């Protein structure tokens, strides 16, 4: 299993969560699971998104196929974003 983690600074957490949740079914259809959004305890506009993927290729395929949709829906709410990180279960 692969865990994808990406950190965002967003302008409106509630709207970001709503927009992100709009992709949950699409993520799950592509093999993603355990989709979570976490808010930093000391910086409430910092959000960590995590998704579990069966393998790296499933994650990359989803990203390629849905990059424009994500950008359109979430981009206006993102102030800054760190690179996506992939972690493999031991």
C-alpha positions as CSV (number, residue, x, y, z in Angstrom):
1,X,0.0,0.0,0.0
2,X,1.0,3.6,-0.7
3,X,0.0,6.6,1.3
4,X,-0.1,9.9,-0.5
5,X,0.3,13.0,1.7
6,X,0.0,16.6,0.5
7,X,0.0,19.8,2.6
8,X,-1.9,22.9,1.6
9,X,-2.4,26.4,2.9
10,X,-6.0,27.4,2.0
11,X,-8.0,30.6,2.1
12,X,-11.2,28.9,3.2
13,X,-11.1,25.6,5.0
14,X,-14.8,24.8,4.8
15,X,-15.0,25.5,1.0
16,X,-11.8,23.5,0.5
17,X,-13.2,20.5,2.4
18,X,-16.4,20.7,0.4
19,X,-14.6,20.9,-2.9
20,X,-12.2,18.1,-1.9
21,X,-15.1,15.9,-0.7
22,X,-16.6,16.3,-4.2
23,X,-13.8,14.1,-5.5
24,X,-14.2,11.3,-2.9
25,X,-16.2,9.0,-5.2
26,X,-13.8,9.6,-8.1
27,X,-10.8,8.8,-5.9
28,X,-12.4,5.6,-4.6
29,X,-13.4,4.5,-8.1
30,X,-9.7,4.9,-9.1
31,X,-8.6,2.7,-6.2
32,X,-8.0,5.3,-3.5
33,X,-9.2,4.7,0.1
34,X,-9.0,6.0,3.6
35,X,-9.3,9.6,2.3
36,X,-8.7,12.1,5.1
37,X,-8.3,15.8,5.5
38,X,-6.6,17.0,8.7
39,X,-6.3,20.6,10.0
40,X,-3.1,21.8,11.8
41,X,-3.8,22.6,15.4
42,X,-1.8,25.8,15.5
43,X,-2.3,27.0,11.9
44,X,-6.0,26.4,11.1
45,X,-5.6,27.2,7.4
46,X,-3.0,24.5,6.9
47,X,-4.6,21.2,5.7
48,X,-3.0,17.8,5.2
49,X,-4.7,15.6,2.7
50,X,-4.0,11.8,2.8
51,X,-5.1,9.0,0.5
52,X,-4.2,5.3,0.5
53,X,-3.5,3.8,-2.9
54,X,-2.9,0.2,-3.9
55,X,0.3,1.2,-5.7
56,X,2.3,4.2,-7.0
57,X,0.9,3.8,-10.5
58,X,-2.7,4.1,-9.4
59,X,-1.8,7.4,-7.6
60,X,0.0,8.7,-10.7
61,X,-2.7,7.7,-13.1
62,X,-5.4,9.4,-11.0
63,X,-3.3,12.6,-10.8
64,X,-2.7,12.6,-14.6
65,X,-6.4,12.0,-15.4
66,X,-7.9,14.5,-12.9
67,X,-5.3,17.2,-12.6
68,X,-7.3,19.8,-14.5
69,X,-10.5,19.0,-12.5
70,X,-8.7,19.3,-9.2
71,X,-7.0,22.5,-10.3
72,X,-10.3,24.1,-11.4
73,X,-12.1,23.1,-8.2
74,X,-9.4,23.5,-5.6
75,X,-6.9,25.8,-7.2
76,X,-8.7,29.1,-6.3
77,X,-8.8,28.1,-2.6
78,X,-5.1,27.1,-2.4
79,X,-2.7,29.8,-1.1
80,X,0.3,27.4,-1.3
81,X,1.0,23.7,-1.5
82,X,3.8,21.4,-0.8
83,X,4.8,18.6,-3.1
84,X,2.8,15.4,-2.9
85,X,4.7,12.7,-1.0
86,X,4.3,9.0,-1.4
87,X,5.0,6.7,1.6
88,X,5.1,2.9,1.4
89,X,3.9,0.7,4.2
90,X,6.6,-1.5,5.7
